[in-house]
Amino acid sequence: MKKLCIIPCGAKKIWDVDPTRGPSAAIDVYLSPFHQACRTYAQTFFYDWVILSAKHGFLKEQDIVPENYDVTFGMRHPEIMPLHKLEAQAKQKQLLKYDEIVMLGGKKYRPVMKSVFGDEQMIVYPLAGYRGIGYMLQALNRAVAEGREIEGAV
């Protein structure tokens, strides 16, 4: 079974630490503890994983993020990538070929995932049962330490 892990980007970015930094690879951009824990989890249990940004869409590790931004799904903001562009990007980056999508984000990602991937692909939300980012962080860190994936809700 081919599986893809999608992780959320995060508010704290490299430019918050180094404002002089220019365009950077996505893997170096996002610094929040939650993003870092999601990335470690994705790198531990998945061969294929991407970052989902409300502004830039699906980012692979070496995709370039040009500059700082503050946009999240669920807010009304002109810089949020429209769903039809996210769908086109998912096709272009060959993200529709997976049998299972594992999304390490909260409720605000569900409508986005459903729109992009439809009903054809199984989408699993391992963190759905956790209330609050602290519990999610603990679950991610524990899973990595124990070498066991978190069972996810569909």
C-alpha positions as CSV (number, residue, x, y, z in Angstrom):
1,M,0.0,0.0,0.0
2,K,1.4,3.4,-1.0
3,K,1.1,5.9,1.8
4,L,1.6,9.7,1.9
5,C,2.0,11.7,5.1
6,I,0.9,15.4,5.0
7,I,2.1,17.7,7.8
8,P,1.0,21.2,8.6
9,C,3.5,24.1,8.1
10,G,3.5,26.2,11.3
11,A,3.5,29.8,12.3
12,K,7.1,30.2,13.4
13,K,9.4,30.4,10.4
14,I,13.1,30.8,9.8
15,W,12.7,34.6,9.1
16,D,11.4,35.0,12.7
17,V,14.9,34.0,13.8
18,D,16.9,35.4,10.9
19,P,15.1,38.3,9.1
20,T,17.9,38.6,6.6
21,R,17.5,35.1,5.4
22,G,16.4,34.9,1.8
23,P,14.3,32.3,0.0
24,S,14.7,28.9,1.7
25,A,14.0,25.2,1.2
26,A,10.7,24.2,2.8
27,I,12.5,21.7,5.1
28,D,14.4,24.6,6.6
29,V,11.6,27.1,6.9
30,Y,9.2,25.9,9.6
31,L,10.4,25.9,13.2
32,S,7.4,25.5,15.5
33,P,7.7,22.6,18.0
34,F,4.5,21.0,16.5
35,H,5.8,21.2,13.0
36,Q,9.1,19.7,14.0
37,A,7.4,16.8,15.9
38,C,5.2,16.2,12.8
39,R,8.2,16.2,10.5
40,T,10.1,13.8,12.8
41,Y,7.1,11.5,12.8
42,A,6.7,11.7,9.0
43,Q,10.4,11.0,8.5
44,T,10.3,8.1,10.9
45,F,7.3,6.2,9.5
46,F,6.9,7.3,5.9
47,Y,9.0,7.3,2.8
48,D,6.8,10.0,1.1
49,W,5.7,13.1,3.0
50,V,4.9,16.8,2.2
51,I,4.2,20.0,4.0
52,L,0.8,21.7,3.5
53,S,0.9,25.5,3.5
54,A,-2.2,27.6,3.1
55,K,-0.3,30.0,1.0
56,H,2.0,27.7,-1.0
57,G,0.1,24.5,-1.1
58,F,1.9,21.1,-1.0
59,L,5.6,21.6,-0.5
60,K,8.3,18.9,-0.9
61,E,11.5,19.2,1.2
62,Q,13.5,21.2,-1.4
63,D,10.6,23.4,-2.7
64,I,11.6,27.0,-2.2
65,V,9.5,29.3,0.1
66,P,10.4,32.8,-1.1
67,E,9.6,34.9,2.1
68,N,7.8,35.0,5.4
69,Y,4.0,34.9,5.5
70,D,1.2,34.5,8.0
71,V,-1.7,32.7,6.4
72,T,-3.6,29.7,7.7
73,F,-6.6,27.7,6.5
74,G,-9.9,28.7,8.1
75,M,-9.1,32.5,7.9
76,R,-10.5,34.7,5.2
77,H,-7.3,35.9,3.5
78,P,-6.7,36.7,-0.2
79,E,-3.3,34.8,-0.1
80,I,-4.9,31.5,0.8
81,M,-4.4,29.1,-2.1
82,P,-7.8,28.4,-3.7
83,L,-9.0,24.8,-3.6
84,H,-8.9,24.4,-7.3
85,K,-5.3,25.4,-7.4
86,L,-4.5,23.0,-4.5
87,E,-6.2,20.2,-6.5
88,A,-4.2,21.1,-9.6
89,Q,-1.0,21.1,-7.6
90,A,-1.7,17.7,-6.1
91,K,-2.1,16.3,-9.6
92,Q,1.0,18.0,-10.8
93,K,3.1,16.8,-7.9
94,Q,1.6,13.2,-8.3
95,L,0.0,13.2,-4.8
96,L,-3.2,11.4,-6.1
97,K,-1.4,8.1,-6.6
98,Y,-1.4,7.1,-3.0
99,D,-3.8,4.5,-1.5
100,E,-3.8,6.2,1.9
101,I,-3.2,9.8,3.0
102,V,-2.2,10.4,6.6
103,M,-2.9,14.0,7.7
104,L,-1.2,15.2,10.9
105,G,-3.4,18.3,11.3
106,G,-6.5,19.3,13.1
107,K,-10.1,19.8,12.0
108,K,-9.4,22.8,9.8
109,Y,-7.6,20.5,7.3
110,R,-10.5,18.1,6.8
111,P,-12.5,20.2,4.2
112,V,-9.2,20.9,2.4
113,M,-8.3,17.2,2.3
114,K,-11.8,16.2,1.2
115,S,-11.8,18.7,-1.6
116,V,-8.3,17.8,-2.9
117,F,-8.4,14.0,-2.5
118,G,-12.2,13.3,-2.8
119,D,-13.7,10.1,-1.7
120,E,-11.5,7.8,-3.8
121,Q,-8.5,7.9,-1.3
122,M,-8.6,6.9,2.3
123,I,-7.6,9.8,4.5
124,V,-6.5,9.0,8.1
125,Y,-6.3,11.6,10.9
126,P,-4.1,10.1,13.7
127,L,-4.3,13.2,15.9
128,A,-8.1,13.5,15.7
129,G,-8.7,12.0,19.1
130,Y,-6.3,14.5,20.9
131,R,-7.6,17.7,22.3
132,G,-5.0,20.4,22.3
133,I,-1.6,20.8,20.7
134,G,0.2,19.7,23.9
135,Y,-1.4,16.2,23.8
136,M,-0.7,16.0,20.1
137,L,3.0,16.7,20.7
138,Q,3.1,14.1,23.4
139,A,1.5,11.5,21.2
140,L,3.8,12.3,18.2
141,N,7.0,12.2,20.4
142,R,5.8,9.0,22.2
143,A,5.1,7.3,18.8
144,V,8.6,8.1,17.5
145,A,10.2,7.0,20.8
146,E,8.3,3.7,20.8
147,G,8.6,3.1,17.1
148,R,4.9,2.7,16.7
149,E,2.5,4.7,14.5
150,I,-0.5,6.4,16.0
151,E,-3.7,4.6,15.1
152,G,-5.8,7.1,13.1
153,A,-9.4,7.9,12.7
154,V,-10.8,8.0,9.1
